[in-house]
Amino acid sequence: MLERAWILSDGGPIRTDHLAHLSGAVAPTAPPSEDENLSLEAAEKRHILEVLKRFRGRVPEAAEKLGISKPTLYRKISEHGIDLKELK
């Protein structure tokens, strides 16, 4: 999301109007506890799951909210072993 805002800012300061597309964004989950060693892969899976849960497994809506294409989201779902049937 920040990368998208930075691109919209043309390298200048990020303003609130650059973040307008974030309305209705998924609320962040609680950060992992200090003793939990969360890898980037695990963090990605957690975030994808949260967004998919919000959209009840509907990939087109979740992909749009994540800012990625549907094929990319399907690939990540497969890589992370996510079962879409459990999210409906």
Secondary structure, 3 states (H helix, E strand, C coil): CHHHHHHHCCCCCCCHHHHHHHCCCCCCCCCCCCCCCCCHHHHHHHHHHHHHHHCCCCHHHHHHHHCCCHHHHHHHHHHHCCCHHHHC
